[in-house]
Amino acid sequence: METELKFEIDAECAAGLRLRLGLSGDGRRLRSVYYDTPDLALKAEGFVLRVRHKGDGWVQGIKKADRGRLFSRHEWETTLTSEALDFEAIDKTPLGKVLTAERRAALQAAFEVDVVRTQRDLDLDGAVIEVALDEGEVRADGRRTPIHEIELELKTGDPAALFALARDLDCECMDLCFITKSARGFALAAGEAPGAVGFRYPPLKPDQTAAEGFRAIAAAALAQIAANAAVLRQHRNGEALHQLRVGLRHLRSAISLFEPLISPGAVQGIKGDLRWLARACDGARDLDVFMEGAFAEAAAAAPNTSGLTDLTLTLENRRNQAHVQARRDVGERRFRTLMLETAAWVEAGDWADDPERAGLRATELKPFAQDLLERARHRVAKRAKALDAPDQAARHRLRVACKTLRYAAAYFAPVFGNAEAARDYIRLAGEAQDVLGGLTDIVSSEALCAEMASGPNGAPAQPFAAGYLAGRLNAGEAAALKASRKAVRKLLKSEPFW
């Protein structure tokens, strides 16, 4: 089992880290060839198979993610006498059970990673940590992508030491990264350009513990946030901004769902930082939704509305400024600190050692998930009354409850095995969340139009266009409310799959 933290860096940062960490010398070249079948069967099973040439020999490596930990992977290595795969050694690992004769015959080189690694071991508070600086590239089918990474791998000791070292380094350009070299290679081989990354649901199992389930979901959320932040640091991307917010919602939902495992007050600081990041992204995303939805429809329906051109320019200017600010925020030290401290808390926080909740943490995931789902469903039923009263805050809480139920159903669906019933239930929860989200969008858009109509913005005719838009939105609110009642009622009448 290997436990490591990995950070993306740039060339200037690499030079500074060499000096600070005492990484002397030219390093050694490591050339690794990664193997899989044409249909990527090993990748689908969660395995990575490679042969690495280092020095005068070769090492065969097999890796598999640990289903219940953020930064741990199972690893099996075998020294080889040539570049050829050693199937006898493979058969002694879990990979041997899924590598059928047909798959063995189909194995081929998928891509290669060629880096120069400079490394040393550090002793820190009784832990031994290997520090490795990798600089090079990934190659596949004539395409190349650069690699600049620093890895902190725990050899012995407490995982908390990894985070202590990362805090001590406190480098302005060290961005916590969850993308493995193999993932980069597979993306390059497929010709996929870096872009927005959706949430990847972890394959939870009934015999996992509640703590393992929480860590797996949190890991997926953090990986989504980190990947989309990396895209935003390079250029403006509305979908990446949206997916970063989705990752935030998953993380906040996971913390809320698994709250019974966590001591009161143990997560308040992290919740505050997550709210800061959500607010940093909300302005740009809300304007994206408005401009590409209600505003675009209204402009198309009546393009000659007085003041519409001026209002468009005002809103686009505000939208551009919001995107600039959001991109600036994900490049700041506060964001890097948030990512590191949240990861440290999930992986090695005090919540995992609280003796009063040890029994809950060790509970098998299936009964724990049943209780969580039932409570999430009950919360939706309780808050559904908000649709019978003009209370926008209560309607927002209902939407959050539907979102949490939908996420929980999707997280835990693999635990119960009834795929068709789970799929139908998740669809109904998603429909309720979507129509309630549409209702929320109408309210926030009306507020924006009111601001544009009354504030000291733009040309004199702009308030007329804002009023026109507000009238269209108000006309659609009754239909959205009716659809919300119908969707929530349908969800609550459906049979739970758990």
C-alpha positions in Angstrom: 0.0 0.0 0.0 1.4 3.4 -1.0 0.1 6.7 0.6 1.1 9.8 -1.2 0.2 13.5 -1.9 0.9 14.9 -5.3 1.1 18.5 -6.4 1.3 20.1 -9.8 4.0 22.7 -10.0 5.7 24.9 -12.6 9.4 25.1 -13.7 10.1 28.1 -11.4 8.5 26.3 -8.4 10.5 23.2 -9.2 13.8 25.1 -9.0 12.9 26.5 -5.7 11.8 23.2 -4.3 15.0 21.6 -5.4 17.0 24.0 -3.2 14.6 23.9 -0.2 14.3 20.1 -0.1 18.0 19.4 -0.9 17.2 17.6 -4.1 20.7 17.6 -5.6 22.0 16.1 -8.7 20.6 15.5 -12.2 18.2 12.8 -11.1 17.5 9.6 -13.0 15.5 8.9 -16.0 12.4 6.7 -15.6 10.7 5.5 -18.8 7.4 3.6 -18.1 5.2 1.8 -20.7 1.6 1.3 -19.6 -0.4 -1.6 -20.9 -4.1 -2.3 -21.4 -6.5 -3.9 -23.8 -7.9 -1.9 -26.8 -11.2 -1.5 -24.8 -9.3 -0.5 -21.6 -10.6 -3.5 -19.6 -7.9 -3.1 -16.9 -8.7 0.6 -16.5 -12.4 -0.3 -16.1 -11.5 -2.8 -13.4 -9.5 -0.1 -11.6 -6.0 -1.5 -12.4 -2.9 0.0 -13.9 -0.2 -2.2 -15.3 3.2 -0.8 -16.3 6.8 -1.8 -17.0 9.3 0.8 -15.9 12.9 1.0 -17.1 15.2 2.4 -14.5 19.0 2.1 -14.4 20.0 -1.2 -15.9 16.8 -3.1 -15.2 13.0 -3.2 -15.4 10.3 -3.3 -12.8 6.8 -4.4 -13.4 4.2 -2.4 -11.4 0.5 -3.0 -10.7 -1.6 -0.4 -9.0 -5.2 -0.3 -7.7 -6.9 2.5 -5.9 -7.9 1.8 -2.3 -11.7 2.0 -2.2 -11.8 3.7 1.2 -8.9 6.1 1.3 -8.1 9.4 -0.4 -4.4 9.1 -1.0 -3.7 5.4 -0.8 -3.3 2.8 -3.5 -2.4 -0.9 -3.5 0.8 -1.6 -5.3 2.6 -4.8 -6.4 6.1 -4.7 -7.9 8.2 -7.3 -9.5 11.8 -7.0 -10.8 12.1 -8.2 -14.4 15.0 -9.4 -16.5 13.6 -7.9 -19.7 10.8 -5.6 -20.8 8.4 -8.5 -21.2 5.4 -8.8 -18.9 5.7 -11.5 -16.2 2.3 -13.2 -16.1 3.3 -15.6 -13.4 3.9 -12.6 -11.1 0.6 -11.0 -12.3 -1.3 -14.1 -11.3 -0.1 -13.7 -7.7 -2.0 -10.3 -7.5 -5.7 -9.4 -7.7 -5.1 -8.4 -11.3 -4.6 -12.1 -12.2 -8.3 -12.9 -11.3 -9.6 -10.4 -13.9 -7.0 -10.9 -16.6 -8.6 -13.6 -18.6 -6.8 -15.4 -21.4 -8.6 -13.2 -24.0 -7.5 -10.1 -22.2 -3.9 -11.3 -21.9 -3.7 -11.9 -25.6 -5.1 -8.4 -26.3 -2.7 -6.5 -24.0 -0.8 -3.7 -25.8 1.2 -0.7 -25.0 -1.2 2.2 -24.5 1.2 5.1 -23.8 4.5 5.9 -22.1 5.7 8.3 -19.4 9.2 9.6 -19.6 10.4 11.7 -16.7 13.6 12.6 -14.8 13.1 12.0 -11.1 15.1 13.6 -8.3 14.3 12.2 -4.9 15.4 11.8 -1.3 13.9 10.5 2.0 13.1 12.9 4.8 12.6 12.1 8.5 9.7 14.1 10.0 8.3 13.5 13.4 9.1 9.8 13.3 7.8 9.3 9.8 9.9 8.6 6.7 8.7 10.5 3.6 10.0 10.0 0.1 10.1 13.3 -1.8 10.2 12.9 -5.6 10.3 15.7 -8.2 9.2 14.5 -11.7 9.8 16.5 -14.8 9.2 15.1 -18.3 6.3 14.2 -20.5 3.6 11.7 -21.4 3.6 10.3 -25.0 0.8 8.6 -27.0 0.3 8.2 -30.7 2.7 11.1 -31.5 1.0 13.4 -29.0 2.8 14.8 -25.9 1.9 16.6 -22.7 4.4 17.9 -20.1 4.7 16.7 -16.5 5.9 18.8 -13.6 5.0 17.2 -10.3 6.2 16.7 -6.8 5.1 13.7 -4.8 5.3 13.1 -1.1 5.1 9.4 -0.4 4.8 8.0 3.1 7.2 5.1 3.7 6.6 4.7 7.4 4.7 6.6 10.1 1.5 8.6 10.4 -0.2 10.0 7.3 -0.6 13.3 9.1 3.1 13.8 8.5 2.5 14.1 4.8 0.2 17.0 5.4 2.5 18.6 7.9 5.3 18.5 5.3 3.0 20.0 2.6 2.0 22.8 5.0 5.7 23.5 5.8 6.6 23.8 2.1 3.7 26.3 1.6 4.7 26.9 -2.0 2.6 29.5 -3.9 2.4 27.2 -7.0 1.9 23.8 -5.4 -1.7 22.7 -6.5 -3.0 19.6 -4.9 -3.6 17.1 -7.7 -5.6 13.9 -7.9 -4.8 13.1 -11.6 -2.4 10.2 -11.9 0.2 9.8 -14.7 -1.8 6.9 -16.0 -5.0 9.1 -16.1 -3.0 11.7 -18.1 -1.8 8.9 -20.4 -5.2 7.4 -21.1 -6.6 10.9 -21.8 -3.8 11.7 -24.2 -4.2 8.3 -25.9 -7.9 9.1 -26.4 -7.1 12.5 -27.8 -9.0 14.2 -25.0 -8.2 17.9 -24.4 -8.2 19.1 -20.8 -11.7 20.3 -20.0 -14.5 20.3 -17.5 -14.7 17.2 -15.3 -17.9 15.8 -14.0 -18.4 13.9 -10.7 -17.3 10.3 -10.8 -19.4 8.2 -8.4 -17.2 5.8 -6.4 -18.1 2.1 -6.7 -19.2 1.6 -3.1 -19.6 -1.9 -1.6 -22.0 -3.2 1.1 -19.1 -4.4 3.2 -17.3 -1.1 3.4 -17.5 0.8 6.6 -19.3 4.1 6.9 -16.0 5.9 7.3 -14.7 4.3 4.1 -17.8 5.4 2.3 -17.4 8.9 3.5 -13.8 9.1 2.4 -14.5 7.6 -1.0 -17.3 10.2 -1.7 -15.2 13.1 -0.4 -12.2 11.9 -2.5 -14.3 12.0 -5.6 -15.6 15.5 -4.8 -12.2 16.9 -4.0 -10.8 15.4 -7.3 -13.6 17.1 -9.2 -13.0 20.4 -7.6 -9.2 20.2 -8.2 -9.5 19.1 -11.8 -11.9 21.9 -12.7 -9.9 24.5 -10.8 -6.8 23.5 -12.9 -8.8 24.2 -16.1 -9.9 27.6 -14.8 -6.4 28.6 -13.9 -5.5 28.2 -17.5 -8.5 29.9 -19.2 -12.2 30.9 -18.8 -14.5 27.9 -19.0 -18.1 28.2 -18.0 -18.7 24.5 -17.8 -15.5 23.9 -15.7 -16.8 26.6 -13.3 -20.2 24.8 -13.1 -18.6 21.5 -12.5 -16.4 22.9 -9.7 -19.6 24.1 -8.0 -21.1 20.6 -8.5 -18.0 19.1 -6.8 -18.5 21.6 -3.9 -22.1 20.6 -3.6 -21.1 16.9 -3.5 -18.6 17.6 -0.8 -21.0 19.6 1.3 -23.7 17.0 0.9 -21.3 14.2 1.9 -20.4 16.1 5.1 -24.1 16.7 5.8 -25.1 13.0 5.2 -22.3 11.6 7.2 -22.6 14.1 10.0 -23.4 11.3 12.6 -19.7 10.2 12.3 -18.4 13.7 13.0 -18.1 15.4 16.4 -20.1 18.6 16.7 -18.0 21.6 15.8 -15.2 19.5 14.2 -16.1 20.7 10.7 -17.1 24.3 11.2 -13.9 25.9 9.8 -14.0 23.7 6.7 -17.7 24.5 6.1 -16.9 28.2 6.3 -14.2 27.9 3.7 -16.4 25.8 1.4 -19.1 28.5 1.7 -16.4 31.1 0.7 -15.5 29.1 -2.4 -19.2 28.6 -3.3 -19.8 32.4 -3.1 -16.7 33.0 -5.2 -18.1 31.0 -8.0 -21.9 31.7 -7.6 -21.9 35.2 -9.2 -20.3 34.1 -12.5 -22.4 30.9 -12.7 -25.7 32.7 -11.9 -25.0 35.2 -14.7 -24.2 32.3 -17.1 -27.5 30.6 -16.3 -29.4 33.9 -16.7 -27.7 35.1 -19.8 -27.9 31.7 -21.6 -31.4 31.0 -20.4 -34.1 33.5 -19.5 -32.3 36.5 -21.0 -31.5 34.7 -24.3 -35.1 33.6 -24.6 -36.5 37.0 -23.9 -34.1 38.7 -26.3 -35.0 36.3 -29.0 -38.8 36.8 -28.5 -38.5 40.7 -28.6 -35.1 41.7 -30.0 -36.2 45.3 -30.5 -37.1 46.0 -26.9 -36.0 49.5 -25.8 -32.8 49.4 -23.8 -32.1 45.7 -24.5 -28.8 46.4 -26.2 -27.6 48.6 -23.3 -28.8 46.0 -20.7 -26.9 43.3 -22.6 -23.7 45.2 -22.5 -24.1 45.9 -18.7 -24.8 42.3 -17.9 -22.0 41.0 -20.1 -19.5 43.4 -18.4 -20.7 42.2 -15.0 -20.5 38.6 -16.2 -16.9 39.0 -17.4 -15.8 40.6 -14.2 -17.4 37.8 -12.2 -15.5 35.2 -14.2 -12.2 37.1 -13.8 -12.8 37.1 -10.0 -13.7 33.4 -9.9 -10.6 32.5 -11.8 -8.5 34.7 -9.5 -10.0 33.1 -6.4 -9.1 29.5 -7.5 -5.5 30.7 -8.1 -5.1 32.2 -4.6 -3.3 30.8 -1.6 -6.7 30.6 0.3 -7.9 28.1 -2.3 -4.8 26.0 -2.1 -5.0 26.0 1.7 -8.6 25.0 1.6 -7.9 22.0 -0.6 -5.0 20.8 1.5 -6.7 21.3 4.8 -10.0 19.7 3.7 -8.1 16.7 2.3 -6.1 16.5 5.6 -9.3 16.6 7.6 -11.0 13.9 5.5 -8.0 11.6 5.6 -6.5 12.2 9.0 -8.8 14.5 10.9 -9.7 14.2 14.6 -13.2 12.9 13.6 -11.6 9.6 12.6 -10.2 9.1 16.1 -13.2 10.1 18.2 -13.8 7.2 20.5 -17.5 8.1 21.1 -18.2 7.5 17.4 -15.9 4.5 16.7 -18.9 2.2 16.5 -20.6 4.3 13.9 -17.5 4.7 11.8 -17.1 0.9 11.7 -20.7 0.2 10.8 -21.1 -1.6 7.5 -22.2 0.8 4.8 -25.4 -0.9 3.8 -27.4 -0.5 7.1 -25.8 2.9 7.6 -26.9 4.0 4.0 -30.4 2.7 4.6 -30.7 5.0 7.6 -29.2 8.0 5.8 -31.5 7.5 2.8 -34.6 7.2 5.0 -33.7 10.4 6.9 -33.0 12.3 3.6 -36.4 11.2 2.3 -38.1 12.2 5.4 -36.5 15.6 5.2 -37.9 16.1 1.7 -41.4 15.1 2.9 -41.2 17.6 5.8 -40.0 20.5 3.7 -42.5 19.8 0.9 -44.9 22.1 2.7 -42.9 25.0 1.5 -44.6 24.7 -1.9 -47.9 25.8 -0.3 -46.5 29.1 1.1 -44.7 32.1 -0.5 -41.5 31.5 1.5 -38.6 31.6 -0.9 -36.1 30.5 1.8 -38.2 27.5 2.6 -38.4 26.5 -1.1 -34.6 26.8 -1.3 -34.3 24.4 1.7 -36.6 22.0 -0.1 -34.5 22.1 -3.2 -31.4 21.4 -1.1 -33.2 18.5 0.5 -34.1 17.0 -2.9 -30.5 17.5 -4.1 -29.1 15.7 -1.0 -31.6 12.8 -1.5 -30.6 12.5 -5.2 -26.9 12.5 -4.4 -27.4 10.0 -1.6 -29.4 7.7 -3.8 -26.7 7.8 -6.5 -23.9 7.3 -4.0 -25.4 4.3 -2.4 -27.2 2.6 -5.3 -24.3 0.1 -5.9 -24.6 -1.0 -2.2 -28.2 -2.3 -2.7 -27.8 -3.9 -6.1 -31.3 -3.1 -7.5 -30.0 -1.1 -10.4 -33.2 -0.5 -12.3 -35.2 0.6 -9.2 -32.4 2.8 -8.1 -32.1 4.4 -11.5 -35.8 5.3 -11.6 -35.6 6.7 -8.1 -32.6 8.8 -8.9 -34.3 10.1 -12.0 -37.4 11.2 -10.0 -35.2 12.9 -7.4 -33.3 14.7 -10.2 -36.5 15.9 -11.8 -37.6 17.4 -8.5 -34.3 19.0 -7.9 -34.3 20.5 -11.5 -37.8 22.0 -11.4 -37.1 23.4 -7.9 -33.8 24.8 -9.2 -35.7 26.4 -12.1 -38.0 28.1 -9.6 -35.0 29.3 -7.6 -33.4 30.7 -10.9 -36.6 32.6 -11.6 -36.5 34.3 -8.2 -32.8 35.2 -8.4 -33.3 36.4 -12.0 -36.2 38.6 -10.9 -34.0 40.1 -8.2 -31.3 40.8 -10.8 -33.8 42.5 -13.1 -35.0 44.6 -10.2 -31.5 45.7 -9.5 -30.9 46.5 -13.2 -34.1 48.5 -13.3 -33.5 50.6 -10.2 -29.7 50.8 -9.8 -27.4 53.5 -11.3 -26.5 51.3 -14.3 -26.2 51.9 -18.0 -28.3 54.0 -20.3 -31.7 55.6 -19.5 -33.7 52.9 -21.5 -32.1 50.0 -19.6 -34.7 49.9 -16.8 -37.5 49.4 -19.4 -35.7 46.3 -20.7 -35.1 45.0 -17.2 -38.8 45.5 -16.4 -39.8 43.6 -19.6 -37.6 40.7 -18.5 -39.0 40.7 -15.0 -42.5 40.6 -16.4 -41.7 37.5 -18.5 -40.1 35.8 -15.5 -43.0 36.5 -13.2 -45.4 35.1 -15.8 -43.5 31.8 -15.7 -43.4 31.5 -11.9 -46.8 29.9 -11.5 -46.1 27.2 -14.0 -42.8 26.5 -12.4 -44.4 26.2 -9.0 -47.0 23.8 -10.3 -44.4 21.6 -11.9 -42.4 21.6 -8.7 -45.4 20.4 -6.7 -46.0 17.6 -9.2 -42.4 16.5 -9.3 -42.0 16.4 -5.5 -45.3 14.6 -5.0 -44.3 12.0 -7.6 -40.9 11.5 -5.8 -42.5 11.0 -2.4 -45.0 8.5 -3.8 -42.3 6.4 -5.4 -41.1 3.2 -3.8 -37.7 3.5 -2.2 -35.1 1.0 -3.6 -33.4 0.5 -0.3 
